[in-house]
Amino acid sequence: MTHHPAAKNQAKQTVQQILLTAAASAERAPAGSGAYWYVRVRWASGGTNKLFLAESWTKRNGQTWIRDLKTGGKVVELPRPPGTLGPFFLGGRELTFGQLQKLPAHPRALTKWIVANAAGHGGKTGGPSPSKAQTREDIFDSLTSLLSELPATPRVRAAAFRSLAALPGVTSLGQIGGGQGVRFTLLGGERATLIIDPSTGQIRATNFFVDNQGAEYWQQIPNATITGRWTDTLP
């Protein structure tokens, strides 16, 4: 079989163009406003049809409420232990809303911040300094969190898309589920799939996400949907 480098480069440019178009859309989007940052994650468990739903409402001062499924879906306030900086989690570190708003809005500077943060905290697991492969995964985890679950500014979200475009191991899957499929190969051959709407700069669905405590969730197919937006309503 004859390989054509030009065709390979064209495919690479295509997936980069998807992410760069999404970056431009994210940068143009309004910042939004409201009393609470609302996050809703909906996903199916493994190969079953059982659905899971997680919801949280967070004020700028750190007060957080969640919908507790153990109590029939009642919305309850989470206690904040003394000394907690939070309530937002990014790459092994708790951040206040103010710190989150001051993240670098340039792709290289944002990636550098994530790498330095992961090294300073011994990676997500608190162990020794991460390998290059682990660092790359930490970068990917943090960037996807900024794009889907954290109240980052439009400029920081744009920088996150541009940083994703610069990562190695990214390929285009073409049109999937009303968006453009983008795949990232991570540690151990794991493949993270994001379905992106480049026209809005939003991630429509994914098979991988990181919760606000840094725990990773993997699905067989990209059936997890994540909504992050401002609201003035607390149920």
Secondary structure, 3 states (H helix, E strand, C coil): CCCCHHHHHHHHHHHHHHHHHHHHHHHHCCCCCCCEEEEEEEEECCCCCCEEEEEEEECCCCCEEEEEHHHCCEEEECCCCCCCCCCEEECCEEECHHHHHCCCCCHHHHHHHHHHHHHHCCCCCCCCCCCHHHHHHHHHHHHHHHHHCCCCCHHHHHHHHHHHHHCCCEEEEEEECCEEEEEEECHHHCEEEEEEECCCCEEEEECEEECCCCCEEECCCCCEEEEEEEECCCC
